[in-house]
Amino acid sequence: APPPPAVEPETLARAIRCVEGVFQRVAALRRPALLPPPLLPAKAAEDGEASSVAAASPTPDTRCPAAACASPLFGRLAVDADGGEARIEALAGESQPPPIIRPVELTSVPDSVATVEEASAAMRKAVHCCVLLANQADVLPNTFALRASLLVHLFCSVLPAPLPLNHPERVAKCFWASAVVRYETQAELLRCLRLLLAHFSSTTLSLSATRSFDAARLLSMASLASVADAVLRLRVSDHPSVFCEHYAGAADGPVEPFGFEMGPFAVEAEYLRFHCPERTARLTQTLDYFHGMRETVSDSHLVFRWERGAHFGDGEKRLLSQVCLQMGFPMEDEELPFYLSGESRELSDNYPEMLVMRDIVFMFKALMTPTSDALPELRRWRPRDAALFWKYKPGEGYHAHAFARKLEVHPWKEGDAGDQGGAGSGWRSALGGGFLASLFGAGDARPRCPPSGGNPSNLAGKRVDTEEDVLHLTNLPTFDGLLRPSESELLLTYLTAPYLRVPLVLRHFADAQRVRALGHPEIQGVLDACFFEPGPWQPPGKVEVPACIPAPSRAHMATPAGLLLHELGNAPAPLVDAAEDILAMSLELDTGRHDAPVSAALLYSARLMTRMHAFIRFLLVESGWGKEADFPEEFQNQKEENVFETASDAEAS
């Protein structure tokens, strides 16, 4: 007789673990319900009764221990001793009045605005809600999370994103550039932005940073900076600010517009995880705005370049000199730096928008520091703690203090992309991903947020750039035995090709055996990174096709709106088919119990498919197919009626 087929040790171990898990579940179900502990039996009487009689007594001993009454100070609690009950009640003092709970109407902040005046009103209402929540942090639950959610919603959804400065229809179609307002409206907008910056900074630095929360934090700050820049460039009808006119390049004379750089934000954006398509689209709009500013503003007119150093730059000198020249302020070289720090108050008192823009840009760039050691410690910060105090020291530059410490912007220059391709060349292979890659190749104990799950180096524990690096790995992750080494090797290989990894990884888990692995947290992190991290961003303009293969960089593989939207817009069939298979296989594993071993995989599959459906619907709506996406049956019936009418017309002819 032929020998029986050999069973791999890993398969046998997996089967044994499954059987042991079933035995444990059965034993837990057969275990009797928890009951209160039995009453203690009565102790033997002190007069010499037998212990057996005491043990057999059906009633417990309810007598009070003698030591309780034998206390020498027990008599002080008596009613008639030492003044009685009135004396004891006097020791308690006066009762504290109950706290007054002020209601917070978060729904007062609208979901959308149609005019600049409505945007100003929405900001004022958001400030009002944040003040109430901050002042009642000790009596209301989750005030920090509520403020963070409210401000992220305000900056990323309510306030429209401005069109780039070089957009051909910016004056006609941009929400901000097409409006003509009065100066008090512009000043109110900047005042609200300054207050919201304090609330947002203190709130987000009081919460633990996950990958999704860090992405929302950076995107909100980038949106805040872009909106502040657009507010400074508003067209004012009555008495425009001289500083705003020179900043926007609208002053009289041979002047040019000023602006600022986004620093490493374009590199960081590759690894920002967004689970909803609206945030991904807002990221693209923000990157386009900063790219348009960089294309429009010359190098000599760039201001607030804190990532290149804390010194007084040429752009700031040129901007302040123009304002001082028009208004007659002292404009000596020794005096100009103190205008920017606010130590010389002549300029800041007349044009407070200068300090508002300075603080917004500084906090935007400071939050992109790669290590949490450079950020304030995690504690319950108040909005007043987020106020920036500036001081200029000749020869040393500017010193900014907030959150009871000195804050700095981490140095960065164009080209610090972390791989051989240079700036904008694509994917990094270090532990943190993005900007962290160029700084944490050797590892760091305190990164700003958890590392990306889509980076194969994080899973392998070693630097992995290509398929050859995967083949040379001696120890492959098995995710607690849920994947065989060969399956894990295939997964790591897919992750080395980020442009193709979305359909490949999803099809990899569309298997009856591997679908169970979706309940593992690390594998969930891998899939979330593959789907919801946008990858390299493609700026507007012509894409350079590589002249040789293999290409020196992966810059031509960047996408303008993220990998998932790009894949759904060009080749949706593989993704949809694999997603349907995963959902069907997960439903087959459902046992009807929320605590079953496969419940985590089932819930994650449903969550992943729901999020993918949101991206599909967003793509259809933006493409003009929103009604068909919402009412598919109505359009299908209409289509069938059109087919029948066409057939009847053909027969009649």
C-alpha positions as CSV (number, residue, x, y, z in Angstrom):
1,A,0.0,0.0,0.0
2,P,1.3,3.5,-0.8
3,P,2.4,5.5,2.3
4,P,-0.1,8.2,3.5
5,P,0.7,11.7,2.4
6,A,3.0,13.6,4.7
7,V,1.6,16.5,6.7
8,E,3.6,19.6,7.2
9,P,4.5,20.3,10.9
10,E,3.0,23.8,10.6
11,T,-0.3,22.5,9.3
12,L,-0.4,19.9,12.1
13,A,0.4,22.5,14.8
14,R,-2.3,24.7,13.4
15,A,-4.8,21.9,13.6
16,I,-3.8,21.1,17.2
17,R,-4.2,24.7,18.2
18,C,-7.7,24.8,16.7
19,V,-8.7,21.6,18.5
20,E,-7.4,22.9,21.8
21,G,-9.3,26.1,21.2
22,V,-12.5,24.2,20.7
23,F,-11.9,22.2,23.9
24,Q,-11.4,25.4,25.8
25,R,-14.6,26.9,24.4
26,V,-16.6,23.7,25.3
27,A,-15.2,23.7,28.8
28,A,-16.1,27.4,29.2
29,L,-19.7,26.7,28.1
30,R,-20.1,23.8,30.4
31,R,-18.8,25.7,33.4
32,P,-21.6,26.6,35.8
33,A,-22.7,30.2,36.2
34,L,-20.8,32.4,38.7
35,L,-22.5,32.4,42.1
36,P,-21.7,34.5,45.1
37,P,-19.3,32.8,47.5
38,P,-20.8,30.6,50.2
39,L,-21.3,32.1,53.7
40,L,-18.6,31.3,56.2
41,P,-19.4,28.7,58.8
42,A,-19.8,29.7,62.4
43,K,-16.7,29.3,64.5
44,A,-16.6,27.2,67.6
45,A,-18.1,28.8,70.7
46,E,-15.8,30.2,73.2
47,D,-17.3,28.1,76.1
48,G,-15.8,24.8,74.7
49,E,-18.3,23.6,72.2
50,A,-17.0,20.9,69.8
51,S,-15.7,22.2,66.4
52,S,-17.7,19.6,64.6
53,V,-21.0,21.0,65.9
54,A,-20.0,24.5,64.9
55,A,-19.0,23.3,61.4
56,A,-22.3,21.5,61.0
57,S,-24.3,24.6,62.0
58,P,-26.4,25.7,59.0
59,T,-26.4,29.4,59.9
60,P,-23.3,31.6,59.8
61,D,-21.9,33.4,62.8
62,T,-23.3,37.0,62.6
63,R,-21.9,38.1,65.9
64,C,-19.9,41.4,65.8
65,P,-16.2,40.8,66.5
66,A,-15.2,41.8,70.0
67,A,-12.3,43.8,68.8
68,A,-14.6,46.4,67.1
69,C,-16.3,47.3,70.4
70,A,-13.1,47.1,72.4
71,S,-11.5,50.0,70.5
72,P,-10.5,52.8,73.0
73,L,-11.8,55.5,70.6
74,F,-15.1,53.9,69.7
75,G,-17.0,55.9,72.3
76,R,-16.3,59.1,70.4
77,L,-18.8,58.1,67.8
78,A,-21.6,57.9,70.3
79,V,-24.4,60.4,70.0
80,D,-24.2,61.7,73.5
81,A,-20.4,61.7,73.9
82,D,-18.2,64.8,73.3
83,G,-21.0,67.1,72.1
84,G,-23.0,64.5,70.4
85,E,-24.0,64.3,66.7
86,A,-23.8,68.0,66.2
87,R,-20.1,68.1,66.9
88,I,-19.4,65.3,64.5
89,E,-21.4,66.9,61.7
90,A,-19.5,70.1,62.2
91,L,-16.3,68.4,61.3
92,A,-17.6,67.6,57.8
93,G,-17.7,71.3,56.8
94,E,-20.0,72.9,54.3
95,S,-21.2,70.9,51.3
96,Q,-19.7,71.8,47.9
97,P,-22.3,73.2,45.4
98,P,-22.8,70.9,42.4
99,P,-21.0,72.1,39.2
100,I,-22.9,74.0,36.6
101,I,-22.9,72.1,33.3
102,R,-23.1,74.5,30.3
103,P,-24.6,72.9,27.3
104,V,-22.3,72.6,24.2
105,E,-24.2,72.6,20.9
106,L,-21.7,71.0,18.5
107,T,-24.3,70.9,15.8
108,S,-24.3,74.7,15.6
109,V,-21.2,74.4,13.4
110,P,-22.6,73.9,9.9
111,D,-21.6,71.1,7.5
112,S,-21.0,73.5,4.7
113,V,-20.7,77.2,3.9
114,A,-21.6,79.2,0.8
115,T,-20.0,82.6,1.5
116,V,-17.0,84.0,3.3
117,E,-19.3,85.5,5.9
118,E,-20.8,82.1,6.6
119,A,-17.3,80.7,6.9
120,S,-16.5,83.4,9.5
121,A,-19.7,82.6,11.4
122,A,-18.8,78.9,11.4
123,M,-15.4,79.7,12.8
124,R,-16.9,81.8,15.6
125,K,-19.3,79.0,16.5
126,A,-16.4,76.5,16.6
127,V,-14.4,78.8,18.9
128,H,-17.5,79.1,21.1
129,C,-17.9,75.3,21.4
130,C,-14.2,74.8,22.0
131,V,-14.1,77.4,24.8
132,L,-17.0,75.7,26.6
133,L,-15.4,72.3,26.2
134,A,-12.0,73.5,27.4
135,N,-13.4,75.2,30.5
136,Q,-15.5,72.1,31.4
137,A,-12.8,69.5,30.9
138,D,-13.1,68.4,34.5
139,V,-16.9,67.9,34.5
140,L,-17.6,66.7,30.9
141,P,-16.2,63.5,29.4
142,N,-14.0,63.3,26.3
143,T,-13.7,67.0,25.8
144,F,-10.3,66.7,24.1
145,A,-11.5,64.1,21.6
146,L,-14.6,66.2,20.9
147,R,-12.6,69.3,20.2
148,A,-10.2,67.4,18.0
149,S,-13.1,65.9,16.0
150,L,-14.9,69.2,15.7
151,L,-11.8,71.1,14.4
152,V,-10.8,68.3,12.0
153,H,-14.3,68.4,10.6
154,L,-14.1,72.2,10.3
155,F,-10.7,72.4,8.6
156,C,-11.1,69.4,6.3
157,S,-14.8,69.4,5.4
158,V,-16.6,72.7,6.2
159,L,-14.1,75.3,5.0
160,P,-13.5,75.0,1.3
161,A,-10.0,74.4,0.0
162,P,-8.6,77.3,-2.0
163,L,-7.6,76.9,-5.6
164,P,-3.9,77.1,-6.5
165,L,-2.4,80.5,-7.2
166,N,-1.6,79.6,-10.8
167,H,-5.0,78.1,-11.5
168,P,-6.4,79.7,-14.7
169,E,-9.9,80.1,-13.2
170,R,-8.9,81.0,-9.7
171,V,-10.5,84.4,-9.6
172,A,-13.8,83.1,-11.0
173,K,-14.2,79.8,-9.2
174,C,-12.2,79.9,-6.0
175,F,-14.3,80.2,-2.9
176,W,-11.8,82.7,-1.4
177,A,-10.3,84.5,-4.4
178,S,-13.7,85.2,-5.9
179,A,-15.0,87.0,-2.8
180,V,-14.8,90.7,-2.1
181,V,-15.0,91.4,1.7
182,R,-14.6,94.3,4.1
183,Y,-11.5,94.5,6.3
184,E,-13.4,93.6,9.5
185,T,-14.4,90.3,7.9
186,Q,-10.8,89.6,7.0
187,A,-9.6,90.6,10.5
188,E,-12.3,88.4,12.1
189,L,-11.3,85.4,10.0
190,L,-7.7,85.8,11.1
191,R,-8.7,86.3,14.8
192,C,-10.7,83.1,14.7
193,L,-7.9,81.2,13.0
194,R,-5.5,82.3,15.8
195,L,-7.9,81.1,18.5
196,L,-8.6,77.8,16.7
197,L,-4.9,77.2,16.3
198,A,-4.4,77.4,20.1
199,H,-7.3,75.0,20.7
200,F,-6.2,72.5,18.0
201,S,-2.6,72.5,19.1
202,S,-3.4,72.0,22.7
203,T,-6.0,69.3,22.0
204,T,-4.0,67.2,19.5
205,L,-0.9,67.2,21.7
206,S,-3.0,65.9,24.6
207,L,-4.1,62.8,22.8
208,S,-2.1,59.7,21.9
209,A,-1.1,59.7,18.2
210,T,-2.1,56.7,16.1
211,R,-1.5,56.6,12.3
212,S,-4.9,57.7,11.4
213,F,-5.0,60.5,14.0
214,D,-1.6,61.7,13.1
215,A,-2.7,61.9,9.5
216,A,-5.8,63.9,10.4
217,R,-3.7,66.2,12.6
218,L,-1.2,67.0,9.8
219,L,-3.9,67.4,7.2
220,S,-5.9,69.7,9.4
221,M,-2.8,71.9,10.1
222,A,-2.0,71.9,6.4
223,S,-5.6,73.0,5.6
224,L,-5.5,75.6,8.3
225,A,-2.2,77.0,6.8
226,S,-3.7,77.0,3.2
227,V,-6.9,78.8,4.4
228,A,-4.9,81.3,6.3
229,D,-2.8,82.1,3.2
230,A,-6.0,82.5,1.2
231,V,-7.5,84.8,3.8
232,L,-4.4,87.0,3.6
233,R,-4.9,87.3,-0.2
234,L,-8.6,88.2,0.0
235,R,-9.7,91.3,-1.9
236,V,-10.8,94.0,0.6
237,S,-13.1,96.7,-0.6
238,D,-12.8,99.4,2.0
239,H,-9.5,99.7,3.8
240,P,-7.1,96.8,3.0
241,S,-4.2,96.0,5.3
242,V,-0.8,97.2,4.0
243,F,0.8,94.0,5.2
244,C,-1.8,91.8,3.3
245,E,-1.4,93.9,0.2
246,H,2.4,93.4,0.1
247,Y,2.0,89.7,1.0
248,A,-0.4,89.1,-1.8
249,G,1.6,91.2,-4.3
250,A,-1.3,93.7,-4.8
251,A,0.4,96.8,-3.4
252,D,1.4,99.7,-5.6
253,G,4.8,99.6,-7.3
254,P,7.0,96.8,-8.7
255,V,6.1,94.1,-6.1
256,E,5.7,90.4,-6.2
257,P,3.6,88.0,-4.1
258,F,5.1,86.3,-1.1
259,G,4.5,82.8,0.2
260,F,5.9,79.9,2.2
261,E,7.0,76.3,1.5
262,M,5.2,73.2,2.8
263,G,8.5,71.6,3.8
264,P,8.4,67.8,4.1
265,F,4.6,67.7,3.9
266,A,4.6,66.3,0.4
267,V,6.9,63.5,1.5
268,E,4.9,62.9,4.7
269,A,1.7,62.7,2.7
270,E,2.7,59.4,1.1
271,Y,2.1,57.6,4.4
272,L,-0.9,59.5,5.8
273,R,-3.7,57.0,6.3
274,F,-7.2,58.2,5.5
275,H,-10.1,55.8,5.7
276,C,-12.6,58.1,4.0
277,P,-12.3,59.5,0.4
278,E,-13.1,63.1,1.4
279,R,-9.9,63.3,3.4
280,T,-7.9,61.9,0.5
281,A,-9.4,64.4,-1.9
282,R,-8.7,67.2,0.6
283,L,-5.1,66.1,0.8
284,T,-4.7,66.4,-3.0
285,Q,-6.3,69.9,-3.0
286,T,-3.9,71.0,-0.2
287,L,-0.9,69.7,-2.0
288,D,-2.0,71.3,-5.2
289,Y,-2.3,74.6,-3.5
290,F,1.1,74.5,-1.9
291,H,2.6,73.4,-5.3
292,G,0.9,76.3,-7.0
293,M,2.3,78.7,-4.4
294,R,5.8,77.3,-4.9
295,E,5.5,77.6,-8.7
296,T,4.2,81.2,-8.4
297,V,6.4,82.7,-5.7
298,S,10.1,83.2,-6.4
299,D,12.8,82.0,-4.1
300,S,13.6,85.5,-2.9
301,H,10.0,86.0,-1.7
302,L,9.6,82.9,0.3
303,V,9.1,83.6,4.0
304,F,8.9,81.5,7.2
305,R,11.4,78.9,6.1
306,W,11.8,77.5,9.6
307,E,12.9,74.1,8.3
308,R,16.1,75.8,6.9
309,G,17.0,77.5,10.2
310,A,15.7,79.9,12.8
311,H,17.4,82.9,11.4
312,F,15.9,86.0,9.9
313,G,15.6,85.2,6.2
314,D,15.9,87.3,3.1
315,G,12.1,86.9,2.4
316,E,11.1,88.2,5.7
317,K,13.5,91.1,5.4
318,R,12.2,92.0,1.9
319,L,8.5,91.8,3.1
320,L,9.0,93.9,6.2
321,S,11.1,96.4,4.4
322,Q,8.4,97.0,1.9
323,V,5.8,97.6,4.6
324,C,8.1,99.8,6.6
325,L,9.0,101.8,3.5
326,Q,5.3,102.5,2.7
327,M,4.3,103.4,6.3
328,G,7.4,105.1,7.5
329,F,8.4,102.7,10.3
330,P,12.1,102.4,11.2
331,M,13.6,99.9,8.8
332,E,17.2,99.5,10.0
333,D,18.6,96.0,9.6
334,E,19.0,95.7,13.3
335,E,15.3,96.6,13.9
336,L,13.6,94.4,11.3
337,P,14.0,91.0,13.1
338,F,12.4,92.3,16.2
339,Y,9.3,93.3,14.2
340,L,8.8,89.6,13.3
341,S,9.3,88.4,16.9
342,G,6.8,91.0,18.2
343,E,9.4,92.5,20.6
344,S,9.1,95.7,18.7
345,R,5.3,96.2,18.8
346,E,5.0,99.1,16.3
347,L,4.3,96.8,13.3
348,S,2.5,94.0,15.1
349,D,0.0,96.3,16.8
350,N,-1.0,97.8,13.5
351,Y,-0.9,94.6,11.5
352,P,-1.6,91.6,13.8
353,E,-2.1,89.3,10.8
354,M,1.6,89.1,10.4
355,L,2.0,87.3,13.8
356,V,-1.0,85.1,13.1
357,M,0.5,83.8,9.9
358,R,3.9,83.4,11.6
359,D,2.4,81.2,14.3
360,I,0.3,79.1,12.0
361,V,3.2,78.3,9.6
362,F,5.5,77.5,12.6
363,M,3.1,75.1,14.2
364,F,2.3,73.4,10.9
365,K,6.0,72.7,10.3
366,A,6.8,71.9,14.0
367,L,4.2,69.1,14.0
368,M,6.0,67.3,11.2
369,T,9.0,66.6,13.4
370,P,9.9,62.9,13.1
371,T,10.4,62.1,16.8
372,S,8.0,62.6,19.7
373,D,10.9,63.8,21.8
374,A,10.9,67.1,19.9
375,L,7.2,67.5,20.7
376,P,5.6,68.5,24.0
377,E,5.0,65.7,26.5
378,L,1.6,64.0,26.5
379,R,-0.5,65.7,29.1
380,R,-3.8,67.7,29.5
381,W,-2.7,71.0,27.9
382,R,-4.9,74.1,28.0
383,P,-5.3,76.5,25.1
384,R,-3.2,79.1,26.9
385,D,-0.3,76.7,27.0
386,A,-0.2,76.7,23.2
387,A,0.5,80.5,22.9
388,L,3.8,81.0,21.2
389,F,6.3,83.4,22.8
390,W,9.1,84.6,20.5
391,K,12.4,86.1,21.2
392,Y,15.1,87.1,18.8
393,K,18.8,86.9,19.7
394,P,21.3,88.3,17.2
395,G,23.6,85.5,16.0
396,E,21.4,82.8,17.3
397,G,18.1,83.5,15.6
398,Y,14.6,83.1,16.9
399,H,13.5,81.1,20.0
400,A,9.9,80.0,20.2
401,H,8.5,78.8,23.5
402,A,5.2,77.1,24.1
403,F,3.9,74.1,26.2
404,A,6.4,74.9,28.9
405,R,9.4,74.2,26.6
406,K,11.3,75.4,23.5
407,L,9.8,74.3,20.2
408,E,11.9,73.8,17.1
409,V,11.3,72.9,13.5
410,H,13.3,69.9,12.4
411,P,15.8,70.7,9.6
412,W,14.8,69.6,6.1
413,K,15.8,70.6,2.6
414,E,14.6,69.7,-0.9
415,G,16.0,66.2,-1.8
416,D,15.8,64.6,1.7
417,A,13.5,61.9,0.4
418,G,15.3,58.9,1.9
419,D,16.0,56.8,-1.2
420,Q,18.3,56.8,-4.2
421,G,15.9,58.5,-6.5
422,G,16.0,61.9,-4.8
423,A,13.1,64.1,-4.0
424,G,9.7,62.9,-5.0
425,S,11.1,59.6,-6.2
426,G,8.6,57.4,-4.3
427,W,8.8,54.9,-1.6
428,R,11.0,54.8,1.4
429,S,12.2,51.6,3.1
430,A,13.0,52.6,6.6
431,L,11.1,52.0,9.8
432,G,8.9,55.1,9.8
433,G,8.1,55.7,6.2
434,G,8.0,59.1,4.5
435,F,10.1,61.8,6.0
436,L,10.9,59.5,9.0
437,A,12.8,57.2,6.6
438,S,15.7,59.6,6.1
439,L,16.2,59.9,9.8
440,F,15.3,56.6,11.4
441,G,17.1,54.1,9.2
442,A,18.9,52.9,12.3
443,G,15.8,52.8,14.4
444,D,14.4,55.1,17.0
445,A,12.6,54.3,20.3
446,R,10.2,57.2,20.1
447,P,8.8,58.0,16.6
448,R,6.1,60.5,16.3
449,C,3.5,57.9,15.4
450,P,3.5,54.1,14.8
451,P,5.3,53.0,11.7
452,S,3.5,52.2,8.4
453,G,2.2,48.6,8.0
454,G,2.7,48.7,4.3
455,N,6.5,48.9,4.6
456,P,8.1,45.4,4.3
457,S,11.0,46.5,6.5
458,N,8.6,46.9,9.4
459,L,7.3,43.3,9.1
460,A,10.7,41.7,8.4
461,G,12.7,43.6,11.0
462,K,15.4,44.3,8.4
463,R,15.8,46.7,5.5
464,V,13.8,45.4,2.5
465,D,13.9,47.3,-0.8
466,T,13.6,44.6,-3.5
467,E,12.6,41.0,-4.1
468,E,16.2,39.9,-3.6
469,D,16.1,41.3,-0.1
470,V,13.1,39.2,0.7
471,L,14.9,36.1,-0.6
472,H,17.8,36.7,1.7
473,L,15.6,36.9,4.8
474,T,16.3,34.1,7.3
475,N,13.3,34.6,9.5
476,L,10.0,35.4,8.0
477,P,7.0,36.6,10.0
478,T,4.2,34.0,10.3
479,F,1.7,36.2,12.3
480,D,1.2,33.7,15.1
481,G,1.1,30.8,12.6
482,L,-1.7,32.2,10.5
483,L,0.5,32.3,7.4
484,R,3.1,29.8,6.2
485,P,6.6,31.1,5.5
486,S,6.0,30.8,1.7
487,E,2.8,32.9,2.0
488,S,4.6,35.5,4.1
489,E,7.4,35.7,1.6
490,L,4.9,36.3,-1.2
491,L,3.2,39.0,0.9
492,L,6.5,40.8,1.5
493,T,7.3,40.5,-2.2
494,Y,4.0,42.2,-3.1
495,L,4.8,45.1,-0.6
496,T,8.1,45.8,-2.5
497,A,6.0,46.9,-5.5
498,P,3.8,49.6,-4.1
499,Y,2.2,50.6,-7.4
500,L,0.8,47.0,-7.8
501,R,0.3,46.0,-4.3
502,V,-3.3,47.0,-3.9
503,P,-4.9,44.3,-6.1
504,L,-2.1,41.8,-5.4
505,V,-2.4,41.9,-1.6
506,L,-6.2,41.8,-1.7
507,R,-6.2,38.8,-4.0
508,H,-3.6,37.2,-1.8
509,F,-6.1,37.0,1.1
510,A,-9.1,36.0,-1.1
511,D,-8.4,32.4,-0.1
512,A,-10.4,30.1,2.1
513,Q,-7.4,29.4,4.3
514,R,-5.7,32.8,4.4
515,V,-9.0,34.8,5.0
516,R,-8.8,33.7,8.7
517,A,-5.6,35.7,9.0
518,L,-7.5,39.0,8.6
519,G,-8.3,38.9,12.3
520,H,-4.6,39.5,13.2
521,P,-3.8,43.1,14.0
522,E,-0.6,43.2,12.1
523,I,-2.2,41.9,8.9
524,Q,-5.0,44.4,9.4
525,G,-2.4,47.2,9.5
526,V,-0.8,45.9,6.3
527,L,-4.1,46.0,4.4
528,D,-5.0,49.4,5.8
529,A,-1.7,50.7,4.7
530,C,-2.0,49.3,1.2
531,F,-5.5,50.6,0.7
532,F,-5.7,53.9,2.5
533,E,-2.1,55.4,2.4
534,P,-2.1,57.5,-0.8
535,G,1.5,56.9,-1.8
536,P,3.6,59.3,-3.8
537,W,1.8,62.4,-5.0
538,Q,1.9,63.4,-8.6
539,P,2.0,67.3,-9.0
540,P,0.1,68.9,-11.8
541,G,1.9,69.1,-15.1
542,K,3.7,66.8,-17.5
543,V,4.9,63.4,-16.3
544,E,8.3,62.5,-17.5
545,V,8.4,59.0,-19.0
546,P,11.6,57.1,-18.0
547,A,14.1,56.6,-20.9
548,C,15.5,53.3,-19.6
549,I,14.3,50.2,-17.8
550,P,14.6,49.8,-14.9
551,A,13.9,53.4,-14.2
552,P,16.3,55.3,-11.9
553,S,13.3,56.3,-9.7
554,R,9.6,55.7,-9.3
555,A,8.5,59.3,-9.8
556,H,6.5,58.4,-12.9
557,M,4.5,55.9,-10.8
558,A,3.0,58.7,-8.5
559,T,-0.7,59.3,-8.5
560,P,-2.5,62.7,-8.1
561,A,-5.3,61.4,-5.8
562,G,-3.9,58.2,-4.1
563,L,-3.4,54.6,-5.1
564,L,-6.9,53.4,-4.3
565,L,-8.8,56.0,-6.2
566,H,-6.3,55.6,-9.1
567,E,-6.9,51.8,-9.1
568,L,-10.6,52.1,-8.9
569,G,-10.7,54.6,-11.7
570,N,-8.6,52.6,-14.1
571,A,-8.9,48.9,-13.2
572,P,-11.7,48.3,-10.7
573,A,-12.6,44.7,-11.7
574,P,-9.7,42.9,-9.9
575,L,-10.4,44.9,-6.7
576,V,-14.1,44.4,-6.7
577,D,-13.9,40.7,-7.5
578,A,-11.4,40.0,-4.7
579,A,-13.4,42.1,-2.3
580,E,-16.6,40.1,-3.0
581,D,-14.7,36.8,-2.6
582,I,-13.2,37.9,0.8
583,L,-16.6,39.0,2.1
584,A,-18.3,35.8,0.9
585,M,-15.6,33.6,2.6
586,S,-15.8,35.6,5.8
587,L,-19.6,35.2,6.0
588,E,-19.2,31.5,5.6
589,L,-17.0,31.4,8.7
590,D,-19.7,33.3,10.7
591,T,-20.9,31.1,13.7
592,G,-23.4,33.7,15.0
593,R,-21.3,34.5,18.1
594,H,-19.5,37.8,18.7
595,D,-16.7,36.1,20.6
596,A,-15.9,33.4,18.1
597,P,-12.3,33.0,17.0
598,V,-13.1,34.2,13.5
599,S,-15.2,37.2,14.6
600,A,-12.3,39.6,14.3
601,A,-11.7,38.6,10.7
602,L,-15.4,38.9,9.9
603,L,-15.7,42.3,11.4
604,Y,-12.6,43.6,9.6
605,S,-13.7,42.2,6.3
606,A,-17.0,44.1,6.6
607,R,-15.2,47.2,7.7
608,L,-12.8,47.0,4.8
609,M,-15.6,46.5,2.3
610,T,-17.6,49.4,3.7
611,R,-14.7,51.7,3.4
612,M,-14.0,50.5,-0.2
613,H,-17.7,51.1,-1.0
614,A,-17.3,54.7,0.2
615,F,-14.4,55.3,-2.1
616,I,-16.3,53.7,-5.1
617,R,-19.3,55.9,-4.4
618,F,-17.1,59.0,-4.1
619,L,-15.5,58.3,-7.4
620,L,-18.9,57.8,-9.1
621,V,-20.3,61.0,-7.6
622,E,-17.3,63.1,-8.7
623,S,-17.5,61.5,-12.2
624,G,-21.2,62.6,-12.6
625,W,-22.7,59.2,-11.8
626,G,-24.0,60.0,-8.3
627,K,-27.7,59.4,-9.0
628,E,-27.0,56.1,-10.6
629,A,-24.9,55.1,-7.6
630,D,-27.7,56.1,-5.2
631,F,-30.7,54.7,-7.2
632,P,-29.3,51.7,-9.2
633,E,-32.7,50.0,-9.6
634,E,-34.4,53.1,-11.1
635,F,-31.6,53.6,-13.6
636,Q,-31.7,49.9,-14.5
637,N,-35.4,50.0,-15.1
638,Q,-35.0,53.1,-17.2
639,K,-32.2,51.4,-19.2
640,E,-34.5,48.4,-19.9
641,E,-37.3,50.7,-21.0
642,N,-35.0,52.4,-23.4
643,V,-33.9,49.1,-24.8
644,F,-37.5,48.0,-25.3
645,E,-38.4,51.3,-27.0
646,T,-35.4,51.0,-29.3
647,A,-36.4,47.5,-30.3
648,S,-40.0,48.5,-30.9
649,D,-38.8,51.4,-33.1
650,A,-36.6,49.1,-35.1
651,E,-39.5,46.7,-35.7
652,A,-41.8,49.5,-36.7
653,S,-39.2,50.8,-39.2
